[in-house]
């Protein structure tokens, strides 16, 4: 499927720093609850992320990640997921986070 530039502009992808990681035992599949700081304009948003295969809570705290911040919030078990942290599936179905290789200000938009 081909999209237009205007279609792409509708997706608001920002960089944020994970400031808190919680276990999510109520999730159907192993997951963490991430609290991601997207800066003053957007603030801190929560997301449920099934990334426990490759990441520990300690590895995630302070890590910058990319996320879609303009989806409608979605109820995921007992939490309201407010953003979609982006990642890539590997052949074994584990998820590698989409991140940056150099520090960027929280809230910076992917262009």
TAFENWO-V925774 format. One record per backbone hydrogen bond with DSSP energy under -1.0 kcal/mol. NH is the residue of the N-H (numbers start at 1). CO is the residue of the C=O. Records with the same first field share a line. If there is no record, write none. Layout:
# TAFENWO-V925774
NH->CO + CO
This chain:
# TAFENWO-V925774
8->4
9->5
11->8
13->11
14->67
15->108
16->65
17->37
18->63
19->35
20->35
22->33
24->31
27->24
32->49
33->22
34->47
35->20
36->45
37->17
38->43
43->39
45->36
47->34
49->32
51->49
55->51
60->56
61->57
62->18
63->60
65->16
66->98
67->14
68->84
69->12
74->81
76->79
79->76
81->74
82->46
84->68
86->66
88->96
90->94
93->90
96->88
98->86
107->15
108->105
110->13
